[in-house]
Amino acid sequence: MATLRCVGIAALVLMAFGVPFVSQAIAQEAARPGELSRTLEAANLSPEGKALLLAKGIEVVRAGVAESEVAGLIQRGVARGIQPAELVSLLEVVARAKRQDLPVGPVLDKVKEGLAKRVPAVRIAGVASRLSGELVMSRDLVRRAERDGIRVEAAGERQRATETVADALGKGVPPEEMENLSRQVARSGARATMSRLEVGAQVTADLVSMGLSPREASETVGAALVRGLSRRDIEGLRERLGQAMKRGGSADAGAKHLREEIRSERPEKADKLEKMDKLEKIEKPEKMEKPEKPPKVERPGR
């Protein structure tokens, strides 16, 4: 009985002094300068709502998301009239992506986009969660690509490829077509790089957006990758397909004709080799102009 009485007294104390305690927690957090604290202090929310978002915000920051991003998301949500509990659910989607070691930028951008368009929080959470699922598939595909011999040559290439492949999946390119594209890159020998997988995925998604079926799009880009076309030329497939469609043909017929052209073309050098050639051409004239007569002219005066 004594224990029950103590619990009852504790509950009454919390009910009576809960609001001051919440305000104190916010104030203590604000004593450590940070955007999250300042955002919550300025927010037009109840102390309980502030405490709820503070606890979740700290959790998300500790998961590895930048504090400025967390504070910015809360600020946008409050401005759009999203309730604290709903904001907590959106923050959880972002935190879950970070815990899965996924690129969190696209998920944050999707949440911000939904808030800007005043989409209901439940729908935003659903769309952002679906994007996280596409990022998981994309990450796994990129990891398999590395095991198959596709090289990462520069910092950030792996993340860019993961985000681009996820975007292609979201635009309707099936995972099996992306796997096929990855195999095409892996078979390209010295040019089997992550940057080429990235551009291949990007252009495939763009061709699908232009009306090509995913199969036709991946086969067209795959033909360019196998042929060894440069990044610039692969990106140029969009314009070439657009020109073919302007002539009155269907997208699929234009793609078929485009593949025939690609297979008959002489592959150009990759971008790096092209840049090296340009540098050599610039340097050669300077070497030709180097004969310097002035030192020889000064000798008679010695």
C-alpha positions as CSV (number, residue, x, y, z in Angstrom):
1,M,0.0,0.0,0.0
2,A,2.8,2.3,0.8
3,T,4.3,1.7,-2.6
4,L,1.0,2.5,-4.3
5,R,0.7,5.7,-2.3
6,C,4.2,6.8,-3.3
7,V,3.4,6.2,-7.0
8,G,0.2,8.2,-6.6
9,I,2.0,11.1,-5.0
10,A,4.7,11.0,-7.8
11,A,2.0,11.1,-10.4
12,L,0.3,14.1,-8.8
13,V,3.7,15.9,-8.6
14,L,4.3,15.3,-12.3
15,M,0.8,16.5,-13.2
16,A,1.3,19.6,-11.1
17,F,4.8,20.4,-12.1
18,G,5.2,18.7,-15.5
19,V,5.0,21.9,-17.5
20,P,7.8,23.7,-15.6
21,F,10.0,20.5,-15.8
22,V,9.5,20.3,-19.5
23,S,10.4,24.0,-19.9
24,Q,13.5,23.4,-17.8
25,A,14.6,20.5,-20.0
26,I,14.3,22.8,-23.1
27,A,16.2,25.5,-21.3
28,Q,19.0,23.2,-20.3
29,E,19.3,21.9,-23.9
30,A,19.3,25.5,-25.1
31,A,22.1,26.3,-22.8
32,R,24.2,24.2,-25.1
33,P,24.0,26.3,-28.3
34,G,22.4,24.4,-31.2
35,E,19.9,24.9,-33.9
36,L,17.6,22.2,-32.5
37,S,17.3,24.0,-29.2
38,R,16.8,27.4,-30.7
39,T,14.2,26.1,-33.2
40,L,12.1,24.5,-30.4
41,E,12.4,27.6,-28.2
42,A,11.0,29.7,-31.0
43,A,8.3,27.2,-32.0
44,N,4.7,27.9,-31.3
45,L,4.1,24.6,-29.5
46,S,3.0,23.4,-26.2
47,P,5.8,22.5,-23.7
48,E,4.8,18.8,-24.1
49,G,5.1,19.1,-27.9
50,K,8.5,20.7,-27.5
51,A,9.7,18.0,-25.2
52,L,8.5,15.3,-27.5
53,L,10.3,16.8,-30.5
54,L,13.4,17.5,-28.4
55,A,13.7,13.9,-27.4
56,K,13.2,12.6,-30.9
57,G,15.4,15.3,-32.4
58,I,18.3,14.4,-30.1
59,E,17.8,10.7,-31.0
60,V,17.9,11.5,-34.8
61,V,21.1,13.6,-34.4
62,R,22.7,10.8,-32.4
63,A,21.9,8.5,-35.3
64,G,24.1,10.6,-37.4
65,V,21.8,13.1,-39.1
66,A,23.1,16.7,-39.1
67,E,21.5,18.8,-36.4
68,S,20.8,21.6,-38.9
69,E,18.8,19.2,-41.1
70,V,16.7,18.0,-38.1
71,A,16.0,21.5,-36.9
72,G,15.1,22.6,-40.4
73,L,12.7,19.7,-40.9
74,I,11.0,20.5,-37.5
75,Q,10.8,24.2,-38.4
76,R,9.2,23.4,-41.8
77,G,6.7,21.0,-40.2
78,V,5.6,23.5,-37.5
79,A,5.2,26.2,-40.1
80,R,2.9,23.9,-42.1
81,G,0.8,23.0,-39.0
82,I,2.0,19.4,-38.6
83,Q,1.4,18.1,-35.1
84,P,4.4,17.1,-33.0
85,A,3.4,13.4,-33.0
86,E,3.3,13.4,-36.8
87,L,6.6,15.2,-37.0
88,V,8.1,12.5,-34.8
89,S,6.9,9.9,-37.3
90,L,8.7,11.8,-40.2
91,L,11.8,12.1,-38.1
92,E,11.7,8.4,-37.5
93,V,11.7,7.6,-41.2
94,V,14.8,9.8,-41.6
95,A,16.5,8.2,-38.6
96,R,15.7,4.7,-39.9
97,A,17.4,5.4,-43.2
98,K,20.5,6.6,-41.4
99,R,20.6,3.5,-39.2
100,Q,20.5,1.4,-42.3
101,D,23.6,3.2,-43.6
102,L,21.6,4.7,-46.5
103,P,22.2,8.1,-48.2
104,V,19.9,10.2,-46.0
105,G,19.8,13.2,-48.4
106,P,17.2,11.9,-50.8
107,V,14.9,10.9,-47.9
108,L,15.2,14.3,-46.3
109,D,14.5,16.0,-49.6
110,K,11.4,13.9,-50.1
111,V,10.1,14.8,-46.7
112,K,10.8,18.5,-47.3
113,E,9.1,18.3,-50.7
114,G,6.0,16.8,-49.1
115,L,5.9,19.5,-46.4
116,A,6.3,22.3,-49.0
117,K,3.4,20.9,-51.0
118,R,1.3,20.5,-47.8
119,V,0.9,16.8,-48.3
120,P,-0.5,15.0,-45.2
121,A,2.2,13.7,-42.9
122,V,1.0,10.1,-43.3
123,R,1.4,10.2,-47.1
124,I,4.8,11.9,-46.7
125,A,6.0,9.1,-44.4
126,G,4.7,6.4,-46.8
127,V,6.5,8.0,-49.8
128,A,9.7,8.5,-47.9
129,S,9.6,5.0,-46.6
130,R,9.2,3.6,-50.1
131,L,12.2,5.7,-51.2
132,S,14.2,4.2,-48.4
133,G,13.3,0.7,-49.7
134,E,14.5,1.7,-53.2
135,L,17.7,3.0,-51.6
136,V,18.2,-0.4,-49.9
137,M,17.8,-2.2,-53.2
138,S,20.1,0.3,-54.9
139,R,22.8,0.0,-52.2
140,D,22.7,-3.8,-52.5
141,L,23.0,-3.6,-56.3
142,V,26.0,-1.2,-56.1
143,R,27.7,-3.6,-53.6
144,R,27.2,-6.5,-56.0
145,A,28.5,-4.3,-58.8
146,E,31.7,-3.7,-56.9
147,R,32.1,-7.5,-56.3
148,D,31.7,-8.0,-60.0
149,G,34.6,-5.7,-60.7
150,I,33.2,-2.2,-61.1
151,R,35.7,0.2,-59.6
152,V,35.1,3.2,-57.4
153,E,37.7,5.8,-58.5
154,A,36.8,8.9,-56.5
155,A,35.2,9.8,-53.2
156,G,31.5,10.1,-53.4
157,E,31.1,7.9,-56.5
158,R,29.5,5.0,-54.5
159,Q,26.9,7.3,-52.9
160,R,26.1,9.1,-56.1
161,A,25.6,5.8,-57.9
162,T,23.4,4.5,-55.1
163,E,21.2,7.6,-55.2
164,T,21.0,7.5,-59.1
165,V,20.1,3.8,-59.2
166,A,17.4,4.4,-56.6
167,D,16.0,7.3,-58.6
168,A,15.9,5.0,-61.7
169,L,14.1,2.3,-59.7
170,G,11.6,5.0,-58.5
171,K,11.0,6.0,-62.2
172,G,10.0,2.6,-63.2
173,V,13.2,0.8,-64.2
174,P,12.9,-2.7,-62.7
175,P,15.7,-4.1,-60.6
176,E,16.5,-6.8,-63.2
177,E,17.1,-4.2,-65.8
178,M,19.5,-2.3,-63.5
179,E,21.2,-5.6,-62.8
180,N,21.6,-6.2,-66.6
181,L,23.0,-2.7,-67.0
182,S,25.5,-3.3,-64.2
183,R,26.7,-6.5,-65.9
184,Q,27.2,-4.5,-69.1
185,V,29.4,-2.0,-67.3
186,A,31.3,-4.8,-65.5
187,R,32.1,-6.4,-68.9
188,S,33.7,-3.2,-70.3
189,G,37.2,-3.9,-68.9
190,A,39.2,-0.8,-68.1
191,R,36.1,1.3,-68.3
192,A,34.2,-0.7,-65.6
193,T,33.8,2.2,-63.2
194,M,31.1,3.3,-60.8
195,S,30.8,6.7,-62.6
196,R,29.8,4.8,-65.8
197,L,27.2,2.8,-63.9
198,E,25.8,6.1,-62.5
199,V,25.5,7.8,-65.9
200,G,24.1,4.6,-67.4
201,A,21.4,4.4,-64.7
202,Q,20.6,8.1,-65.0
203,V,20.2,8.0,-68.8
204,T,18.2,4.8,-68.7
205,A,15.7,6.5,-66.3
206,D,15.6,9.6,-68.6
207,L,14.8,7.4,-71.6
208,V,12.0,5.7,-69.8
209,S,10.6,9.1,-68.9
210,M,10.7,9.9,-72.6
211,G,8.4,7.0,-73.4
212,L,10.8,4.0,-73.9
213,S,10.0,0.7,-72.2
214,P,12.6,-0.1,-69.4
215,R,13.9,-3.0,-71.5
216,E,14.5,-0.8,-74.6
217,A,16.0,1.9,-72.5
218,S,18.5,-0.4,-70.7
219,E,19.4,-2.2,-74.0
220,T,20.1,1.2,-75.7
221,V,22.3,2.5,-72.9
222,G,23.9,-0.9,-72.5
223,A,24.9,-0.9,-76.2
224,A,26.6,2.5,-75.7
225,L,28.4,1.2,-72.6
226,V,29.6,-1.9,-74.3
227,R,30.7,0.1,-77.3
228,G,32.9,2.2,-75.1
229,L,31.2,5.6,-75.7
230,S,32.3,8.4,-73.5
231,R,30.1,9.9,-70.7
232,R,29.3,12.8,-72.9
233,D,28.1,10.6,-75.7
234,I,26.0,8.4,-73.4
235,E,24.3,11.5,-72.0
236,G,23.8,12.6,-75.6
237,L,21.5,9.5,-76.2
238,R,18.6,11.6,-74.9
239,E,19.0,14.2,-77.5
240,R,19.5,11.6,-80.3
241,L,16.3,9.8,-79.3
242,G,14.4,13.0,-79.1
243,Q,15.5,13.8,-82.7
244,A,14.4,10.4,-83.9
245,M,11.0,10.9,-82.3
246,K,10.6,14.3,-83.9
247,R,11.0,12.6,-87.3
248,G,7.7,10.8,-86.6
249,G,8.8,7.4,-85.3
250,S,7.8,5.8,-82.1
251,A,10.1,5.8,-79.1
252,D,10.9,2.1,-79.4
253,A,11.5,2.3,-83.2
254,G,13.8,5.3,-82.5
255,A,15.7,3.3,-79.9
256,K,16.2,0.3,-82.2
257,H,17.6,2.6,-84.9
258,L,19.8,4.3,-82.3
259,R,21.2,0.9,-81.2
260,E,22.1,0.1,-84.8
261,E,23.9,3.4,-85.2
262,I,25.8,2.9,-81.9
263,R,27.0,-0.6,-83.0
264,S,28.3,0.7,-86.3
265,E,30.1,3.8,-84.8
266,R,33.8,3.9,-83.9
267,P,33.9,4.3,-80.2
268,E,35.4,7.6,-78.9
269,K,37.9,7.8,-76.2
270,A,36.7,8.0,-72.6
271,D,36.4,11.4,-71.0
272,K,39.8,11.2,-69.2
273,L,41.7,10.2,-72.3
274,E,40.0,13.0,-74.3
275,K,41.1,15.5,-71.6
276,M,44.6,14.2,-71.7
277,D,44.7,14.6,-75.5
278,K,43.5,18.2,-75.2
279,L,46.2,19.0,-72.6
280,E,48.9,17.6,-74.8
281,K,47.7,19.6,-77.8
282,I,47.8,22.8,-75.7
283,E,51.3,22.0,-74.3
284,K,52.9,21.1,-77.6
285,P,52.8,24.7,-79.2
286,E,54.3,26.1,-76.0
287,K,57.3,23.7,-76.4
288,M,57.7,24.7,-80.0
289,E,57.9,28.4,-79.1
290,K,60.5,27.7,-76.4
291,P,63.8,28.5,-78.2
292,E,64.9,31.5,-76.2
293,K,67.5,33.8,-78.0
294,P,67.9,36.5,-75.3
295,P,70.5,34.6,-73.2
296,K,72.7,34.1,-76.3
297,V,72.4,37.8,-77.2
298,E,73.8,38.8,-73.8
299,R,77.0,36.7,-74.2
300,P,79.0,39.3,-76.4
301,G,78.5,41.9,-73.7
302,R,80.5,39.8,-71.1
